[in-house]
């Protein structure tokens, strides 16, 4: 019989990675993932720019091949595309051609394709990407390193680029380059819609279930609103908006969502105040921030000049 501590660890792990409650997961599998991901993260952080794509591809292939439950064990029965992705219909209104960086199993793009968008998916490894998708979904798969997008795609071609929980996985040295390349493949007037965990609520990678204060796994760095806006501005974007999407419990009944530059200014002021708190209080405030419209997730829309 498992100890209470072991059961709690396995339960927290399943909840974090969306695994089915009945999936046969053991403590040793969790610890295997923990040891592997910390080692792979060190390799990613120490990688040189000229070798980065091959290192990232190798490390992510190793992660998903050696921890296959991260793909196989996901509880698809609890997923609701309208609840999870409905806000993208507002954020992408007027766009037609969509390019996603780091598509995973392309669940978001499969949803958007059903809504009439023309969608291109990308992933650094087939262990997470194309091999897990349905060929009937009308989503095209393209090769990409996640950073130098303009080497793989025509410039000024897409109405919108999307990334969900990708930027925190990039090498910090590559983030502005990634955003410059997003800017390059967008049409004039196009937009980049990105989401990622907020650093005040983190760490949001595997480090979280082991009680660490900073990410030591595959989130190579987590960011704030101000840092994200500054990086986007350096990359050439003309205007940034923060987007609010109500917590799941609220949007089951009322799809509350909005975006604007004024909201971004408000969030930067809040995070500045929260950032001065001691670590434990800062984490708690970051995760409970929905009470003052400060979600633990950054959702930003960056606009390219028309």
C-alpha positions as CSV (number, residue, x, y, z in Angstrom):
1,X,0.0,0.0,0.0
2,X,1.3,3.5,-0.9
3,X,2.1,5.9,1.9
4,X,0.1,9.0,2.3
5,X,3.0,11.2,1.1
6,X,3.5,9.0,-2.0
7,X,-0.2,9.1,-2.8
8,X,-0.2,12.9,-2.4
9,X,2.8,13.3,-4.7
10,X,1.2,11.1,-7.4
11,X,-2.2,12.9,-7.1
12,X,-0.5,16.3,-7.4
13,X,1.4,15.1,-10.4
14,X,-1.7,13.7,-12.2
15,X,-3.6,16.9,-11.5
16,X,-0.8,19.1,-12.8
17,X,-0.3,17.1,-16.1
18,X,-4.0,16.4,-16.6
19,X,-3.6,12.6,-16.4
20,X,-6.7,10.4,-15.9
21,X,-7.3,9.6,-12.2
22,X,-7.2,5.9,-12.9
23,X,-4.0,5.9,-15.0
24,X,-1.4,3.5,-13.4
25,X,1.2,6.0,-12.3
26,X,3.7,5.1,-9.6
27,X,6.0,7.3,-7.4
28,X,9.0,5.9,-9.3
29,X,7.6,7.1,-12.6
30,X,7.2,10.6,-11.1
31,X,10.7,10.6,-9.7
32,X,12.0,9.3,-13.1
33,X,10.4,12.3,-14.7
34,X,11.8,14.6,-12.1
35,X,15.4,13.4,-12.5
36,X,15.2,13.3,-16.2
37,X,13.7,16.8,-16.7
38,X,16.2,18.5,-14.4
39,X,19.1,16.9,-16.3
40,X,17.6,17.9,-19.7
41,X,16.9,21.4,-18.5
42,X,20.6,21.8,-17.5
43,X,21.5,20.7,-21.1
44,X,19.1,23.2,-22.6
45,X,20.4,26.1,-20.4
46,X,24.0,25.3,-21.2
47,X,23.5,24.8,-25.0
48,X,25.3,27.1,-27.4
49,X,23.3,29.1,-30.0
50,X,24.7,27.2,-32.9
51,X,23.6,23.8,-31.5
52,X,20.4,24.9,-29.8
53,X,17.8,23.4,-32.2
54,X,19.4,20.0,-32.2
55,X,19.8,20.1,-28.4
56,X,16.2,21.1,-27.9
57,X,14.9,18.5,-30.4
58,X,17.0,15.8,-28.7
59,X,15.9,16.8,-25.2
60,X,12.2,17.0,-25.9
61,X,12.2,13.8,-27.8
62,X,13.9,12.1,-24.8
63,X,11.4,13.6,-22.4
64,X,8.3,12.4,-24.2
65,X,9.7,9.0,-25.3
66,X,11.0,8.2,-21.8
67,X,7.9,9.6,-20.0
68,X,5.2,8.4,-22.5
69,X,2.4,8.8,-20.0
70,X,2.7,12.6,-20.6
71,X,1.0,11.9,-23.9
72,X,-0.8,8.5,-23.3
73,X,-2.2,9.3,-19.9
74,X,-4.0,12.6,-20.6
75,X,-7.6,12.5,-19.6
76,X,-9.3,13.7,-22.8
77,X,-12.8,13.1,-21.4
78,X,-12.5,16.2,-19.2
79,X,-11.4,18.5,-22.0
80,X,-13.9,21.1,-23.3
81,X,-12.6,22.9,-26.4
82,X,-15.2,25.7,-26.2
83,X,-14.4,26.5,-22.6
84,X,-10.6,26.1,-23.1
85,X,-10.3,28.0,-26.4
86,X,-13.4,30.0,-27.0
87,X,-11.6,33.3,-26.1
88,X,-9.3,32.8,-29.1
89,X,-12.2,33.5,-31.4
90,X,-12.4,37.0,-29.9
91,X,-8.6,37.5,-29.8
92,X,-8.2,36.3,-33.5
93,X,-11.3,38.0,-34.9
94,X,-10.7,39.0,-38.5
95,X,-7.7,36.8,-39.0
96,X,-7.7,33.9,-41.5
97,X,-4.2,32.4,-41.7
98,X,-2.9,31.2,-38.3
99,X,0.6,29.9,-37.4
100,X,1.2,28.3,-34.1
101,X,4.6,27.9,-32.4
102,X,4.8,24.7,-30.3
103,X,1.5,23.0,-31.1
104,X,1.8,19.9,-28.9
105,X,-1.0,17.7,-30.1
106,X,-2.5,20.7,-32.0
107,X,-5.7,20.6,-30.0
108,X,-6.0,24.4,-30.2
109,X,-5.5,24.5,-34.0
110,X,-7.8,21.6,-34.5
111,X,-10.5,23.7,-32.8
112,X,-9.6,26.8,-34.8
113,X,-9.6,24.8,-38.1
114,X,-13.2,23.7,-37.3
115,X,-14.1,27.3,-37.0
116,X,-12.8,28.1,-40.5
117,X,-9.3,29.3,-39.9
118,X,-6.4,28.1,-42.1
119,X,-3.9,26.6,-39.6
120,X,-0.2,25.7,-39.6
121,X,1.1,23.7,-36.6
122,X,4.8,23.2,-35.5
123,X,6.7,21.3,-32.9
124,X,10.3,20.5,-32.3
125,X,9.7,16.7,-31.9
126,X,7.3,14.3,-33.4
127,X,7.1,12.6,-30.0
128,X,4.8,15.5,-29.1
129,X,3.7,16.8,-32.4
130,X,2.3,15.5,-35.7
131,X,2.2,11.7,-34.9
132,X,-0.5,12.4,-32.2
133,X,-2.9,14.3,-34.5
134,X,-5.8,13.2,-36.7
135,X,-5.1,13.6,-40.4
136,X,-8.7,14.7,-41.0
137,X,-8.3,17.9,-38.9
138,X,-7.2,20.0,-41.8
139,X,-4.1,21.3,-39.9
140,X,-0.9,21.5,-41.9
141,X,2.4,20.7,-40.1
142,X,5.6,22.6,-40.9
143,X,9.2,22.3,-39.8
144,X,10.4,24.9,-37.3
145,X,12.9,25.4,-34.5
146,X,10.6,27.7,-32.6
147,X,12.9,30.6,-32.8
148,X,14.1,31.4,-36.3
149,X,10.7,31.2,-37.9
150,X,11.5,33.4,-40.9
151,X,14.0,30.8,-42.1
152,X,11.1,28.4,-42.5
153,X,8.2,30.6,-43.5
154,X,7.7,33.5,-46.0
155,X,7.8,37.0,-44.5
156,X,4.6,38.9,-44.0
157,X,2.5,35.8,-44.7
158,X,0.3,35.2,-41.6
159,X,-2.6,37.2,-40.1
160,X,-1.8,35.9,-36.7
161,X,0.8,33.8,-34.8
162,X,-0.2,32.0,-31.6
163,X,1.9,30.4,-28.8
164,X,0.5,28.9,-25.7
165,X,2.9,28.1,-22.9
166,X,5.9,28.1,-25.2
167,X,8.0,31.2,-24.4
168,X,8.9,30.0,-20.9
169,X,10.4,26.9,-22.6
170,X,12.7,28.9,-24.9
171,X,16.3,29.7,-24.0
172,X,16.2,33.2,-22.4
173,X,18.8,34.3,-25.0
174,X,16.4,33.4,-27.8
175,X,13.2,35.1,-26.6
176,X,13.6,38.5,-28.4
177,X,14.9,36.7,-31.5
178,X,11.8,34.5,-31.4
179,X,9.6,37.6,-31.2
180,X,11.5,39.3,-34.0
181,X,10.8,36.3,-36.2
182,X,7.2,36.3,-35.3
183,X,7.0,39.9,-36.3
184,X,8.7,39.1,-39.6
185,X,6.3,36.4,-40.7
186,X,3.2,38.5,-39.8
187,X,1.4,40.6,-42.3
188,X,1.3,44.4,-41.7
189,X,-1.4,44.8,-39.1
190,X,-1.0,41.2,-37.9
191,X,-1.0,40.1,-34.3
192,X,0.9,37.8,-32.0
193,X,-1.3,36.1,-29.3
194,X,0.8,34.5,-26.6
195,X,0.1,33.0,-23.2
196,X,2.4,31.7,-20.5
197,X,2.5,31.4,-16.7
198,X,3.2,34.6,-14.7
199,X,6.4,34.4,-12.7
200,X,4.7,35.6,-9.5
201,X,2.5,32.5,-9.5
202,X,5.3,30.1,-10.4
203,X,7.1,28.0,-10.7
204,X,4.6,26.4,-13.1
205,X,6.8,23.5,-14.4
206,X,7.5,20.2,-12.6
207,X,9.3,22.2,-9.9
208,X,5.9,23.2,-8.5
209,X,4.9,19.8,-7.1
210,X,8.2,19.6,-5.2
211,X,7.7,22.9,-3.5
212,X,10.5,24.9,-5.1
213,X,10.4,28.7,-5.4
214,X,12.0,28.9,-8.8
215,X,11.8,26.7,-11.9
216,X,14.6,24.2,-12.3
217,X,12.9,22.0,-15.0
218,X,11.9,22.8,-18.6
219,X,10.6,26.3,-17.8
220,X,13.9,27.9,-18.5
221,X,12.5,31.2,-17.3
222,X,9.1,32.6,-16.3
223,X,8.2,36.2,-17.1
224,X,6.2,39.2,-15.9
225,X,3.9,41.4,-17.9
226,X,6.5,44.2,-17.9
227,X,9.3,41.9,-19.1
228,X,7.1,40.5,-21.9
229,X,6.0,43.9,-23.1
230,X,9.6,45.1,-23.2
231,X,10.7,42.1,-25.2
232,X,7.9,42.5,-27.7
233,X,8.7,46.2,-28.1
234,X,12.4,45.4,-28.8
235,X,11.1,42.9,-31.4
236,X,9.3,45.7,-33.2
237,X,5.7,45.4,-32.2
238,X,3.8,48.7,-32.1
239,X,1.1,48.1,-29.6
240,X,0.6,45.5,-26.8
241,X,-2.7,44.6,-25.0
242,X,-3.3,42.5,-22.0
243,X,-6.2,40.0,-22.3
244,X,-8.4,38.9,-19.4
245,X,-10.1,35.5,-19.6
246,X,-12.3,34.6,-16.6
247,X,-11.4,31.5,-14.5
248,X,-12.9,28.2,-15.7
249,X,-15.5,28.2,-12.9
250,X,-16.8,31.6,-14.1
251,X,-16.7,31.0,-17.8
252,X,-18.7,27.8,-17.5
253,X,-21.6,30.2,-16.9
254,X,-20.5,33.5,-18.4
255,X,-17.7,34.0,-21.0
256,X,-16.1,37.1,-19.5
257,X,-13.1,38.2,-21.7
258,X,-11.6,41.5,-22.7
259,X,-8.3,43.1,-23.8
260,X,-6.8,46.5,-23.8
261,X,-3.7,48.7,-23.2
262,X,-5.3,50.2,-20.1
263,X,-5.6,46.7,-18.6
264,X,-2.0,46.1,-19.3
265,X,-1.0,49.3,-17.4
266,X,-3.1,48.1,-14.5
267,X,-1.5,44.7,-14.5
268,X,2.0,46.1,-14.5
269,X,1.2,48.3,-11.5
270,X,-0.3,45.3,-9.6
271,X,2.7,43.1,-10.4
272,X,5.1,45.8,-9.3
273,X,3.4,45.9,-5.9
274,X,3.1,42.1,-5.6
275,X,6.8,41.8,-6.6
276,X,7.9,43.6,-3.4
277,X,6.3,41.0,-1.2
278,X,8.2,38.2,0.4
279,X,8.4,35.1,-1.8
280,X,5.7,33.0,0.0
281,X,3.3,35.9,0.0
282,X,4.1,36.8,-3.6
283,X,3.4,33.3,-4.8
284,X,0.1,33.2,-2.9
285,X,-0.9,36.6,-4.2
286,X,0.0,35.6,-7.8
287,X,-2.2,32.5,-7.6
288,X,-5.2,34.2,-5.9
289,X,-5.0,37.3,-8.0
290,X,-8.2,36.5,-9.8
291,X,-10.0,38.4,-7.0
292,X,-8.5,41.6,-8.4
293,X,-8.4,40.6,-12.1
294,X,-4.8,39.4,-11.9
295,X,-4.7,35.9,-13.3
296,X,-1.7,33.6,-12.8
297,X,-1.3,33.5,-16.6
298,X,-0.1,36.2,-19.0
299,X,-2.3,36.5,-22.1
300,X,-1.0,39.2,-24.4
301,X,-1.9,40.5,-27.9
302,X,1.0,42.2,-29.7
303,X,0.1,44.2,-32.8
304,X,2.4,44.8,-35.8
305,X,2.1,48.2,-37.4
306,X,-0.2,48.2,-40.4
